[in-house]
Each structure stands twice: as structure tokens, then as C-alpha cells.
Amino acid sequence: MEGKACCTPAREAATLVSAPPQPPGNADALRGLISIPGGEFTMGTDSSEGFEADGEGPARRVTVGAFRI
């Protein structure tokens, strides 16, 4: 499998990912979690030291939805 990453799925077009809505009365499950706002960032690298087959390059803008952790 030359040219394929060994442990990463094939990269497809970036998609917006957001936290699923929480059902009412789920306050106990959410206690202690913090909200992380969504936004854009640059993922990957254009450096010759990056491994494109592993999804490390090229650098590209990615949008991530808000989530809790």
C-alpha cells in the first residue's frame, strides 16, 4: 500500500462538526464540562518534513463547530 497512510482514514472534504443537542434534564451529565467555541484554524503543514500521506499536509483552513469537553 505504498502512498497510503497506515493508521489514518482517507481525508475527505472538511465538514462542519458541532455538538449534538442535549436532551432536557441532562444537567448531571454536563456538570464539569466546559464549552469550547467553534472557529477556524490552519491544520497541517507545508513543511517538507510533514508526511502528506498521513494528512499532515498541505496546510488548509478547517472550520470546527462548538463542543464540550
HELIX and SHEET records of a PDB file:
HELIX    1   1 ALA A   27  LEU A   30  1                                   4    
HELIX    2   2 GLU A   52  ASP A   54  5                                   3    
SHEET    1   A 2 SER A  35  ILE A  36  0                                        
SHEET    2   A 2 PHE A  67  ARG A  68 -1                                        
SHEET    1   B 2 GLY A  39  MET A  43  0                                        
SHEET    2   B 2 ARG A  60  VAL A  64 -1                                        
END                                                                             
